[in-house]
């Protein structure tokens, strides 16, 4: 009987040691605002940042707390980091302040009588061009990478076609940004025009014998689809307040004319 008790105690001890080892190997998990996760060991939590190390490393890394959504510690405890709302100016036309200046460009809405061009690819292309136009002005804002914006929207079940059903302040909260840029690209297909010319030449069967010759006509033509386009851009803060709204109709209408229009509109934005 004593031997059986001894063996049971040894087995319980081994199981307990295994569970302790597994518990020790479990990592702390840091959930970032942009949807990323980082696993490791939290070393310190300061007022404005945390320090952590990756498994198997001794190097310490720092993360600002305003980029962190929550931390789930290895023991199961969860700590959520509340984000302090930024205080903005009350004048809608005043330049955006430097205290809270993270801006996201939302994929553009496309309004057109040509259903074939109303695609997610086109929406993303205009979104990226708008972000590049703002970035090119060296304005006092930090741009959220469009890929990050789209990934967060997707993780929250928001497709490009669903964006119009969400208010600007909802989108700002979901993306955890201070400002959102929303836009519409109006494209009207005006129909196709064909241009060309014909040239007639004389081909004689026998040199110098024009009466027995034939006339040969060659045609050179091409078809161009005509578009009328217009770009409309609006900026909102995270309370849904409109800060800027303007439109631009390019002189030459084609599918890529939004690029020049966005550069012009970026120069007018109150982001100095």
Backbone as CSV, one residue per row, in Angstrom:
resi,resn,N_x,N_y,N_z,CA_x,CA_y,CA_z,C_x,C_y,C_z
1,UNK,0.829,-1.203,0.000,0.000,0.000,0.000,0.866,1.257,0.000
2,UNK,1.923,1.241,0.811,2.822,2.399,0.866,3.488,2.644,-0.478
3,UNK,3.812,1.532,-1.186,4.442,1.671,-2.495,3.495,2.326,-3.500
4,UNK,2.217,1.921,-3.432,1.232,2.497,-4.348,1.065,3.987,-4.084
5,UNK,0.997,4.388,-2.830,0.875,5.800,-2.477,2.088,6.584,-2.964
6,UNK,3.261,5.961,-2.812,4.494,6.625,-3.235,4.494,6.877,-4.742
7,UNK,4.052,5.838,-5.511,4.017,5.979,-6.969,3.014,7.042,-7.393
8,UNK,1.859,7.126,-6.701,0.873,8.151,-7.016,1.412,9.538,-6.734
9,UNK,2.118,9.699,-5.642,2.710,10.992,-5.318,3.736,11.415,-6.360
10,UNK,4.551,10.422,-6.813,5.553,10.726,-7.831,4.873,11.169,-9.128
11,UNK,3.775,10.470,-9.508,3.063,10.821,-10.730,2.449,12.215,-10.641
12,UNK,1.843,12.524,-9.485,1.265,13.856,-9.298,2.339,14.927,-9.345
13,UNK,3.495,14.634,-8.773,4.593,15.589,-8.778,5.077,15.860,-10.194
14,UNK,5.183,14.784,-10.998,5.641,14.947,-12.378,4.633,15.730,-13.208
15,UNK,3.322,15.443,-13.014,2.290,16.191,-13.739,2.272,17.652,-13.342
16,UNK,2.417,17.894,-12.041,2.449,19.288,-11.578,3.646,20.032,-12.119
17,UNK,4.793,19.362,-12.179,5.989,20.006,-12.722,5.838,20.307,-14.195
18,UNK,5.165,19.392,-14.921,4.955,19.616,-16.347,4.042,20.807,-16.572
19,UNK,2.973,20.904,-15.768,2.049,22.034,-15.901,2.729,23.350,-15.566
20,UNK,3.600,23.324,-14.540,4.332,24.541,-14.185,5.264,24.954,-15.310
21,UNK,5.885,23.976,-15.948,6.805,24.284,-17.040,6.054,24.887,-18.214
22,UNK,4.846,24.314,-18.523,4.045,24.864,-19.611,3.596,26.274,-19.304
23,UNK,3.236,26.504,-18.023,2.811,27.844,-17.620,3.944,28.836,-17.755
24,UNK,5.172,28.378,-17.431,6.326,29.264,-17.520,6.650,29.596,-18.972
25,UNK,6.329,28.660,-19.872,6.660,28.881,-21.273,5.633,29.752,-21.983
26,UNK,4.458,30.008,-21.374,3.426,30.811,-21.996,3.873,32.270,-22.059
27,UNK,3.548,32.941,-23.151,4.009,34.318,-23.377,2.926,35.332,-23.029
28,UNK,3.373,36.546,-22.751,2.465,37.690,-22.707,2.145,38.067,-24.156
29,UNK,0.918,38.492,-24.400,0.511,38.858,-25.757,0.094,40.327,-25.767
30,UNK,0.733,41.109,-26.659,0.429,42.534,-26.807,-0.421,42.705,-28.061
31,UNK,-1.610,43.288,-27.906,-2.507,43.542,-29.027,-2.407,45.027,-29.397
32,UNK,-1.944,45.305,-30.620,-1.772,46.677,-31.070,-3.051,47.211,-31.711
33,UNK,-3.130,48.531,-31.796,-4.307,49.178,-32.360,-4.514,48.840,-33.834
34,UNK,-3.435,48.557,-34.564,-3.559,48.271,-35.992,-3.857,46.802,-36.281
35,UNK,-4.124,46.022,-35.208,-4.481,44.623,-35.392,-3.330,43.647,-35.240
36,UNK,-2.104,44.132,-35.140,-0.961,43.245,-34.980,-0.890,42.690,-33.557
37,UNK,-0.160,41.582,-33.404,0.075,40.985,-32.095,1.568,40.746,-31.914
38,UNK,2.036,40.968,-30.716,3.437,40.695,-30.392,3.468,39.825,-29.134
39,UNK,4.203,38.717,-29.212,4.298,37.792,-28.088,5.698,37.855,-27.479
40,UNK,5.752,37.831,-26.173,7.034,37.890,-25.485,6.835,38.018,-23.988
41,UNK,7.758,38.717,-23.349,7.715,38.920,-21.905,7.710,40.410,-21.604
42,UNK,6.652,40.897,-20.937,6.595,42.295,-20.525,7.576,42.503,-19.380
43,UNK,8.473,43.469,-19.548,9.486,43.733,-18.527,9.065,44.893,-17.635
44,UNK,8.710,46.017,-18.247,8.257,47.176,-17.470,7.110,47.869,-18.199
45,UNK,6.242,48.508,-17.415,5.174,49.337,-17.952,5.326,50.722,-17.341
46,UNK,5.729,51.688,-18.168,5.929,53.058,-17.701,4.703,53.900,-18.026
47,UNK,4.823,55.210,-17.825,3.674,56.094,-18.056,3.251,56.138,-19.513
48,UNK,4.242,56.172,-20.406,3.895,56.339,-21.813,4.397,55.226,-22.715
49,UNK,5.092,54.224,-22.167,5.574,53.132,-22.994,5.734,51.862,-22.170
50,UNK,5.903,50.748,-22.862,6.207,49.486,-22.206,7.496,48.935,-22.809
51,UNK,8.171,48.103,-22.055,9.366,47.420,-22.537,9.102,45.925,-22.487
52,UNK,9.500,45.232,-23.554,9.280,43.788,-23.600,10.417,43.134,-24.371
53,UNK,10.511,41.838,-24.254,11.507,41.076,-25.002,10.821,39.905,-25.677
54,UNK,11.337,39.528,-26.832,10.794,38.379,-27.544,11.287,37.082,-26.903
55,UNK,10.569,35.977,-27.080,10.990,34.700,-26.487,12.395,34.313,-26.926
56,UNK,13.214,33.947,-25.955,14.573,33.509,-26.248,15.558,34.631,-26.494
57,UNK,15.134,35.895,-26.321,16.019,37.030,-26.520,16.152,37.837,-25.233
58,UNK,17.270,38.535,-25.114,17.484,39.394,-23.950,17.389,40.878,-24.310
59,UNK,17.293,41.174,-25.615,17.181,42.555,-26.061,15.804,43.102,-25.691
60,UNK,15.762,44.333,-25.168,14.503,44.958,-24.787,14.007,45.858,-25.910
61,UNK,12.727,45.774,-26.162,12.082,46.609,-27.174,11.053,47.507,-26.493
62,UNK,10.820,48.673,-27.087,9.876,49.625,-26.509,8.676,49.820,-27.444
63,UNK,7.503,49.986,-26.844,6.283,50.300,-27.575,5.553,51.415,-26.841
64,UNK,5.090,52.411,-27.581,4.309,53.471,-26.957,2.929,52.943,-26.589
65,UNK,2.452,53.348,-25.436,1.180,52.833,-24.944,-0.001,53.272,-25.802
66,UNK,0.143,54.415,-26.502,-0.977,54.858,-27.332,-1.140,54.016,-28.588
67,UNK,-0.183,53.097,-28.839,-0.294,52.183,-29.966,-0.848,50.824,-29.531
68,UNK,-1.087,50.670,-28.222,-1.477,49.372,-27.669,-2.954,49.374,-27.308
69,UNK,-3.653,48.336,-27.725,-5.048,48.166,-27.361,-5.162,47.484,-25.999
70,UNK,-4.483,46.343,-25.843,-4.523,45.637,-24.571,-3.358,44.662,-24.476
71,UNK,-3.126,44.153,-23.268,-2.124,43.120,-23.023,-2.794,41.977,-22.278
72,UNK,-2.601,40.775,-22.766,-3.062,39.576,-22.058,-1.816,38.885,-21.519
73,UNK,-1.665,38.893,-20.201,-0.475,38.338,-19.581,-0.530,36.813,-19.550
74,UNK,0.622,36.221,-19.343,0.724,34.761,-19.368,-0.154,34.097,-18.317
75,UNK,-0.411,34.785,-17.205,-1.255,34.207,-16.153,-2.744,34.390,-16.404
76,UNK,-3.086,34.996,-17.579,-4.485,35.174,-17.918,-5.038,36.553,-17.618
77,UNK,-4.311,37.359,-16.863,-4.795,38.701,-16.544,-4.757,39.574,-17.793
78,UNK,-5.767,40.408,-17.937,-5.873,41.266,-19.117,-5.890,42.730,-18.696
79,UNK,-5.085,43.536,-19.377,-5.044,44.971,-19.107,-5.345,45.724,-20.391
80,UNK,-6.405,46.529,-20.356,-6.827,47.312,-21.515,-6.340,48.741,-21.353
81,UNK,-5.786,49.294,-22.415,-5.256,50.653,-22.392,-6.264,51.582,-23.035
82,UNK,-6.854,52.459,-22.258,-7.816,53.421,-22.789,-7.071,54.559,-23.470
83,UNK,-7.579,54.937,-24.641,-6.963,56.024,-25.397,-7.619,57.344,-25.026
84,UNK,-6.809,58.312,-24.705,-7.324,59.629,-24.352,-7.740,60.388,-25.597
85,UNK,-8.961,60.869,-25.603,-9.459,61.617,-26.768,-8.661,62.890,-26.939
86,UNK,-8.345,63.215,-28.188,-7.578,64.423,-28.455,-8.486,65.637,-28.483
87,UNK,-7.969,66.781,-28.057,-8.721,68.032,-28.059,-8.372,68.812,-29.306
88,UNK,-9.376,69.103,-30.115,-9.142,69.774,-31.384,-9.657,71.207,-31.342
89,UNK,-9.281,71.948,-32.314,-9.758,73.319,-32.416,-11.230,73.333,-32.761
90,UNK,-11.923,74.388,-32.417,-13.353,74.479,-32.688,-13.645,75.161,-34.006
91,UNK,-12.635,75.666,-34.641,-12.830,76.306,-35.936,-12.572,75.285,-37.034
92,UNK,-13.607,74.972,-37.811,-13.485,73.893,-38.788,-12.503,74.222,-39.886
93,UNK,-12.245,75.461,-40.140,-11.330,75.823,-41.229,-9.912,76.074,-40.740
94,UNK,-9.701,75.952,-39.439,-8.362,76.192,-38.901,-7.477,74.981,-39.158
95,UNK,-6.190,75.192,-39.230,-5.276,74.093,-39.492,-5.363,73.058,-38.382
96,UNK,-5.153,71.792,-38.757,-5.218,70.724,-37.784,-4.030,70.814,-36.842
97,UNK,-4.295,70.565,-35.572,-3.257,70.705,-34.556,-2.279,69.557,-34.551
98,UNK,-1.087,69.741,-33.974,-0.069,68.705,-33.969,-0.255,67.680,-32.862
99,UNK,-1.178,67.923,-31.892,-1.293,67.013,-30.751,-1.916,65.693,-31.155
100,UNK,-2.894,65.706,-32.039,-3.507,64.487,-32.515,-3.611,64.567,-34.016
101,UNK,-2.712,63.896,-34.732,-2.634,64.161,-36.172,-2.486,62.902,-37.009
102,UNK,-3.062,61.804,-36.534,-3.019,60.580,-37.335,-4.222,60.566,-38.270
103,UNK,-3.937,60.428,-39.554,-4.967,60.550,-40.584,-5.006,59.284,-41.436
104,UNK,-6.206,58.835,-41.736,-6.391,57.668,-42.601,-7.198,58.064,-43.830
105,UNK,-6.760,57.583,-44.983,-7.500,57.793,-46.227,-8.346,56.551,-46.483
106,UNK,-9.657,56.759,-46.581,-10.584,55.665,-46.796,-10.654,55.346,-48.292
107,UNK,-10.793,54.055,-48.671,-10.980,53.747,-50.096,-12.122,54.562,-50.693
108,UNK,-11.897,55.126,-51.869,-12.848,56.050,-52.471,-14.104,55.335,-52.966
109,UNK,-15.199,56.055,-52.909,-16.432,55.597,-53.531,-16.381,55.992,-55.001
110,UNK,-16.921,55.152,-55.868,-16.958,55.436,-57.300,-18.411,55.531,-57.738
111,UNK,-18.756,56.655,-58.354,-20.099,56.847,-58.898,-19.976,56.948,-60.416
112,UNK,-20.577,56.008,-61.128,-20.386,55.981,-62.573,-21.564,55.297,-63.255
113,UNK,-21.773,55.651,-64.524,-22.748,54.945,-65.341,-22.120,53.765,-66.067
114,UNK,-20.813,53.543,-65.778,-20.091,52.414,-66.367,-19.755,51.432,-65.246
115,UNK,-20.563,50.397,-65.114,-20.411,49.456,-64.011,-19.085,48.682,-64.065
116,UNK,-18.484,48.589,-65.224,-17.269,47.786,-65.370,-16.066,48.384,-64.651
117,UNK,-16.104,49.696,-64.352,-14.950,50.311,-63.704,-15.163,50.523,-62.209
118,UNK,-16.312,50.127,-61.685,-16.594,50.307,-60.256,-16.076,49.089,-59.495
119,UNK,-14.741,49.001,-59.389,-14.100,47.837,-58.789,-13.323,48.231,-57.537
120,UNK,-13.035,47.238,-56.692,-12.223,47.473,-55.498,-10.804,47.887,-55.873
121,UNK,-10.314,47.368,-56.990,-8.962,47.737,-57.442,-8.896,49.231,-57.719
122,UNK,-9.902,49.759,-58.417,-9.940,51.187,-58.710,-10.043,52.002,-57.430
123,UNK,-10.871,51.569,-56.479,-11.029,52.284,-55.212,-9.696,52.373,-54.470
124,UNK,-8.947,51.252,-54.451,-7.655,51.251,-53.763,-6.628,52.121,-54.469
125,UNK,-6.654,52.128,-55.802,-5.703,52.957,-56.556,-5.906,54.437,-56.236
126,UNK,-7.170,54.875,-56.194,-7.442,56.287,-55.888,-7.086,56.584,-54.436
127,UNK,-7.360,55.641,-53.534,-6.988,55.800,-52.124,-5.478,55.998,-51.977
128,UNK,-4.703,55.164,-52.641,-3.246,55.263,-52.570,-2.740,56.563,-53.184
129,UNK,-3.339,56.986,-54.297,-2.936,58.249,-54.931,-3.242,59.438,-54.032
130,UNK,-4.371,59.377,-53.315,-4.714,60.454,-52.388,-3.705,60.519,-51.236
131,UNK,-3.340,59.360,-50.697,-2.347,59.319,-49.618,-1.004,59.863,-50.102
132,UNK,-0.609,59.509,-51.322,0.652,60.004,-51.885,0.610,61.514,-52.097
133,UNK,-0.546,62.027,-52.525,-0.679,63.472,-52.746,-0.549,64.243,-51.441
134,UNK,-1.157,63.724,-50.372,-1.046,64.370,-49.058,0.371,64.270,-48.532
135,UNK,0.976,63.101,-48.688,2.347,62.894,-48.225,3.309,63.820,-48.970
136,UNK,3.041,64.054,-50.240,3.924,64.898,-51.050,3.912,66.353,-50.641
137,UNK,2.894,66.783,-49.903,2.821,68.178,-49.453,3.587,68.421,-48.158
138,UNK,4.106,67.343,-47.551,4.862,67.441,-46.284,4.040,68.211,-45.242
139,UNK,2.822,67.771,-45.051,1.905,68.431,-44.131,2.092,67.904,-42.712
140,UNK,1.466,68.614,-41.773,1.656,68.294,-40.352,0.712,67.189,-39.902
141,UNK,0.707,66.087,-40.634,-0.097,64.936,-40.247,0.727,63.671,-40.445
142,UNK,0.346,62.643,-39.685,0.935,61.334,-39.888,-0.090,60.476,-40.612
143,UNK,0.331,59.877,-41.709,-0.588,59.083,-42.518,-0.542,57.622,-42.098
144,UNK,-1.711,57.064,-41.880,-1.796,55.625,-41.673,-1.625,54.948,-43.033
145,UNK,-0.782,53.925,-43.059,-0.558,53.221,-44.320,-1.890,52.683,-44.843
146,UNK,-2.220,52.944,-46.122,-3.491,52.452,-46.672,-3.679,50.953,-46.508
147,UNK,-2.589,50.188,-46.544,-2.716,48.740,-46.352,-3.168,48.422,-44.941
148,UNK,-2.661,49.184,-43.962,-3.106,49.004,-42.579,-4.572,49.383,-42.438
149,UNK,-4.944,50.505,-43.054,-6.349,50.934,-43.021,-7.263,49.852,-43.573
150,UNK,-6.918,49.302,-44.728,-7.761,48.299,-45.357,-7.798,46.999,-44.555
151,UNK,-6.663,46.654,-43.920,-6.628,45.432,-43.109,-7.535,45.562,-41.889
152,UNK,-7.509,46.735,-41.239,-8.362,46.950,-40.066,-9.839,46.926,-40.467
153,UNK,-10.157,47.552,-41.591,-11.541,47.532,-42.066,-11.996,46.098,-42.326
154,UNK,-11.132,45.312,-42.951,-11.489,43.926,-43.261,-11.686,43.108,-41.990
155,UNK,-10.817,43.323,-40.982,-10.940,42.579,-39.728,-12.229,42.927,-38.990
156,UNK,-12.757,44.112,-39.269,-14.019,44.528,-38.657,-15.217,44.245,-39.561
157,UNK,-14.993,43.446,-40.600,-16.082,43.026,-41.472,-16.623,44.113,-42.376
158,UNK,-15.805,45.126,-42.679,-16.254,46.231,-43.529,-15.638,46.077,-44.917
159,UNK,-16.470,45.756,-45.891,-16.030,45.692,-47.278,-16.059,47.092,-47.887
160,UNK,-15.376,47.257,-49.002,-15.323,48.562,-49.642,-16.717,49.067,-49.994
161,UNK,-17.582,48.140,-50.415,-18.930,48.544,-50.789,-19.768,48.944,-49.577
162,UNK,-19.324,48.553,-48.362,-20.084,48.860,-47.140,-19.669,50.177,-46.494
163,UNK,-18.592,50.785,-46.976,-18.051,51.969,-46.307,-19.072,53.094,-46.243
164,UNK,-19.865,53.258,-47.304,-20.827,54.354,-47.339,-21.914,54.211,-46.274
165,UNK,-22.030,53.021,-45.676,-23.036,52.799,-44.637,-22.500,53.104,-43.238
166,UNK,-21.269,53.573,-43.144,-20.657,53.902,-41.848,-20.360,55.399,-41.792
167,UNK,-20.620,55.995,-40.653,-20.375,57.423,-40.485,-18.878,57.675,-40.317
168,UNK,-18.394,58.892,-40.622,-16.972,59.196,-40.492,-16.434,58.971,-39.081
169,UNK,-17.223,59.337,-38.031,-16.734,59.141,-36.674,-16.628,57.665,-36.326
170,UNK,-17.536,56.823,-36.854,-17.436,55.381,-36.635,-16.151,54.836,-37.250
171,UNK,-15.865,55.261,-38.472,-14.655,54.794,-39.154,-13.402,55.249,-38.413
172,UNK,-13.414,56.499,-37.908,-12.256,57.010,-37.168,-12.013,56.192,-35.908
173,UNK,-13.081,55.809,-35.220,-12.935,55.011,-33.994,-12.439,53.611,-34.320
174,UNK,-12.976,53.018,-35.371,-12.548,51.676,-35.757,-11.068,51.667,-36.140
175,UNK,-10.634,52.708,-36.849,-9.240,52.788,-37.309,-8.314,53.384,-36.259
176,UNK,-8.901,53.943,-35.172,-8.139,54.594,-34.111,-7.268,55.728,-34.666
177,UNK,-7.907,56.610,-35.442,-7.208,57.763,-36.017,-7.943,59.035,-35.613
178,UNK,-7.276,60.162,-35.822,-7.850,61.459,-35.470,-8.666,62.052,-36.614
179,UNK,-8.299,61.699,-37.849,-8.986,62.255,-39.011,-9.146,61.176,-40.078
180,UNK,-10.222,61.289,-40.835,-10.419,60.402,-41.982,-10.672,61.261,-43.221
181,UNK,-10.096,60.823,-44.324,-10.330,61.461,-45.619,-11.227,60.529,-46.419
182,UNK,-12.376,61.057,-46.828,-13.315,60.276,-47.624,-13.532,60.989,-48.955
183,UNK,-13.710,60.218,-50.012,-13.846,60.846,-51.319,-14.730,60.071,-52.268
184,UNK,-15.156,60.770,-53.297,-15.975,60.184,-54.354,-15.352,60.545,-55.700
185,UNK,-15.242,59.563,-56.565,-14.751,59.794,-57.918,-15.922,59.584,-58.871
186,UNK,-16.411,60.699,-59.457,-17.517,60.646,-60.404,-16.963,60.421,-61.811
187,UNK,-17.460,59.391,-62.458,-17.005,59.076,-63.821,-18.230,58.880,-64.703
188,UNK,-18.351,59.711,-65.714,-19.445,59.562,-66.666,-18.886,59.149,-68.020
189,UNK,-19.299,57.995,-68.471,-18.889,57.502,-69.780,-19.725,58.219,-70.838
190,UNK,-19.072,59.048,-71.643,-19.773,59.856,-72.642,-19.874,59.156,-73.998
191,UNK,-19.374,57.939,-74.061,-19.417,57.213,-75.323,-18.072,57.221,-76.030
192,UNK,-18.001,56.509,-77.119,-16.743,56.353,-77.851,-16.735,57.191,-79.123
193,UNK,-15.554,57.645,-79.471,-15.357,58.382,-80.729,-14.295,57.662,-81.550
194,UNK,-14.540,57.567,-82.834,-13.592,56.898,-83.720,-12.936,57.940,-84.625
195,UNK,-11.638,57.883,-84.672,-10.866,58.807,-85.507,-10.052,57.987,-86.503
196,UNK,-9.880,58.525,-87.728,-9.080,57.791,-88.702,-8.978,58.535,-90.014
197,UNK,-8.281,57.924,-90.950,-8.094,58.519,-92.270,-7.942,57.396,-93.291
198,UNK,-8.222,57.719,-94.533,-8.048,56.738,-95.624,-7.159,57.352,-96.702
199,UNK,-6.312,56.542,-97.259,-5.383,56.988,-98.299,-5.541,56.075,-99.514
200,UNK,-5.752,56.666,-100.684,-5.891,55.883,-101.913,-4.614,55.991,-102.730
201,UNK,-4.158,54.880,-103.220,-2.968,54.841,-104.091,-3.330,54.057,-105.357
202,UNK,-2.508,54.261,-106.405,-2.776,53.608,-107.688,-1.747,52.519,-107.919
203,UNK,-2.281,51.319,-108.156,-1.404,50.179,-108.377,-1.608,49.683,-109.815
204,UNK,-0.658,49.939,-110.691,-0.785,49.526,-112.096,-0.342,48.084,-112.265
205,UNK,-1.104,47.353,-113.078,-0.690,45.975,-113.344,0.594,45.960,-114.161
206,UNK,0.664,46.916,-115.069,1.875,47.045,-115.859,2.378,48.475,-115.727
207,UNK,3.618,48.627,-115.550,4.195,49.946,-115.370,3.841,50.850,-116.535
208,UNK,3.217,51.989,-116.236,2.856,52.957,-117.252,1.505,52.700,-117.884
209,UNK,0.849,51.566,-117.547,-0.453,51.261,-118.121,-1.531,51.570,-117.092
210,UNK,-1.996,52.820,-117.042,-2.927,53.245,-116.009,-4.337,52.727,-116.236
211,UNK,-4.718,52.472,-117.484,-6.073,52.032,-117.749,-6.350,50.646,-117.189
212,UNK,-5.372,49.806,-117.093,-5.546,48.447,-116.581,-5.167,48.328,-115.108
213,UNK,-4.898,49.436,-114.454,-4.515,49.413,-113.042,-5.732,49.426,-112.125
214,UNK,-5.493,49.329,-110.779,-6.552,49.361,-109.764,-6.188,50.356,-108.668
215,UNK,-7.229,50.927,-108.022,-7.030,51.846,-106.896,-7.043,51.052,-105.589
216,UNK,-6.050,51.277,-104.725,-5.940,50.587,-103.436,-6.126,51.612,-102.320
217,UNK,-7.077,51.353,-101.385,-7.367,52.269,-100.282,-6.983,51.626,-98.948
218,UNK,-6.235,52.348,-98.115,-5.857,51.853,-96.776,-6.492,52.756,-95.729
219,UNK,-6.995,52.153,-94.659,-7.664,52.886,-93.586,-6.863,52.773,-92.288
220,UNK,-6.684,53.883,-91.606,-6.062,53.912,-90.281,-7.042,54.589,-89.324
221,UNK,-7.531,53.854,-88.336,-8.512,54.415,-87.416,-8.281,53.890,-86.002
222,UNK,-8.758,54.647,-85.004,-8.682,54.227,-83.605,-9.888,54.797,-82.873
223,UNK,-10.248,54.137,-81.802,-11.431,54.505,-81.027,-11.027,54.953,-79.627
224,UNK,-11.602,56.043,-79.169,-11.313,56.600,-77.846,-12.619,56.704,-77.065
225,UNK,-12.592,56.216,-75.801,-13.751,56.354,-74.932,-13.640,57.697,-74.199
226,UNK,-14.665,58.499,-74.238,-14.659,59.825,-73.623,-15.304,59.776,-72.227
227,UNK,-14.641,60.435,-71.277,-15.145,60.462,-69.907,-15.216,61.905,-69.402
228,UNK,-16.207,62.182,-68.576,-16.237,63.385,-67.754,-15.998,62.930,-66.311
229,UNK,-14.999,63.502,-65.667,-14.648,63.040,-64.324,-14.636,64.192,-63.330
230,UNK,-14.836,63.845,-62.080,-14.825,64.831,-61.007,-14.403,64.142,-59.712
231,UNK,-13.475,64.752,-58.976,-13.001,64.213,-57.696,-13.508,65.096,-56.569
232,UNK,-14.137,64.471,-55.581,-14.623,65.210,-54.408,-13.989,64.608,-53.165
233,UNK,-13.394,65.451,-52.320,-12.693,65.009,-51.111,-13.225,65.756,-49.899
234,UNK,-13.426,65.014,-48.796,-13.885,65.604,-47.542,-13.038,65.056,-46.395
235,UNK,-12.685,65.944,-45.444,-11.947,65.535,-44.247,-12.843,65.711,-43.031
236,UNK,-12.882,64.674,-42.170,-13.641,64.717,-40.925,-12.701,64.429,-39.756
237,UNK,-13.041,64.978,-38.568,-12.298,64.582,-37.375,-13.004,63.385,-36.742
238,UNK,-12.462,62.911,-35.603,-13.007,61.685,-35.015,-14.335,61.885,-34.288
239,UNK,-14.881,63.100,-34.329,-16.224,63.329,-33.803,-17.247,63.435,-34.938
240,UNK,-16.780,63.333,-36.174,-17.663,63.443,-37.320,-17.799,64.857,-37.846
241,UNK,-17.040,65.797,-37.284,-17.118,67.195,-37.711,-16.359,67.382,-39.027
242,UNK,-16.999,68.048,-39.998,-16.374,68.274,-41.293,-15.387,69.435,-41.203
243,UNK,-14.138,69.174,-41.633,-13.093,70.193,-41.592,-12.766,70.770,-42.963
244,UNK,-13.047,69.995,-44.004,-12.656,70.427,-45.343,-13.494,69.678,-46.361
245,UNK,-13.892,70.372,-47.413,-14.636,69.730,-48.497,-14.409,70.524,-49.782
246,UNK,-13.992,69.825,-50.833,-13.711,70.519,-52.085,-13.763,69.515,-53.239
247,UNK,-13.929,70.044,-54.437,-14.018,69.206,-55.635,-13.092,69.737,-56.715
248,UNK,-12.764,68.865,-57.641,-11.909,69.244,-58.757,-12.328,68.444,-59.985
249,UNK,-12.595,69.153,-61.074,-12.931,68.511,-62.347,-11.768,68.690,-63.304
250,UNK,-11.037,67.634,-63.617,-9.898,67.752,-64.529,-10.348,68.229,-65.910
251,UNK,-9.482,68.977,-66.579,-9.807,69.511,-67.908,-9.905,68.387,-68.930
252,UNK,-8.944,67.444,-68.870,-8.972,66.296,-69.761,-9.503,65.100,-68.979
253,UNK,-10.680,64.618,-69.361,-11.295,63.519,-68.639,-10.821,62.165,-69.134
254,UNK,-10.133,61.422,-68.281,-9.802,60.031,-68.561,-9.757,59.294,-67.221
255,UNK,-9.629,58.002,-67.239,-9.746,57.221,-66.000,-8.661,57.549,-64.988
256,UNK,-7.499,58.033,-65.438,-6.399,58.348,-64.524,-6.333,59.826,-64.159
257,UNK,-7.314,60.605,-64.554,-7.254,62.049,-64.319,-7.376,62.414,-62.841
258,UNK,-7.758,61.438,-61.995,-7.868,61.718,-60.553,-6.514,62.053,-59.936
259,UNK,-5.419,61.597,-60.543,-4.098,61.812,-59.948,-3.768,63.297,-59.858
260,UNK,-3.921,64.018,-60.953,-3.643,65.453,-60.938,-4.631,66.211,-60.078
261,UNK,-5.899,65.773,-60.092,-6.924,66.441,-59.286,-6.617,66.311,-57.796
262,UNK,-6.169,65.143,-57.375,-5.854,64.929,-55.956,-4.662,65.774,-55.505
263,UNK,-3.679,65.947,-56.370,-2.538,66.794,-56.025,-2.974,68.240,-55.812
264,UNK,-3.898,68.700,-56.668,-4.417,70.064,-56.514,-5.208,70.196,-55.221
265,UNK,-6.048,69.235,-54.924,-6.866,69.282,-53.709,-6.007,69.181,-52.449
266,UNK,-4.917,68.406,-52.512,-4.032,68.275,-51.350,-3.415,69.620,-50.974
267,UNK,-3.154,70.449,-51.986,-2.572,71.775,-51.710,-3.564,72.687,-50.978
268,UNK,-4.844,72.404,-51.123,-5.871,73.243,-50.492,-6.259,72.777,-49.095
269,UNK,-5.816,71.600,-48.707,-6.240,71.031,-47.422,-5.660,71.823,-46.255
270,UNK,-6.452,72.061,-45.194,-5.986,72.842,-44.033,-5.166,71.975,-43.080
271,UNK,-4.053,71.442,-43.581,-3.221,70.537,-42.786,-1.835,71.113,-42.565
272,UNK,-1.715,72.419,-42.642,-0.405,73.075,-42.518,0.077,73.002,-41.070
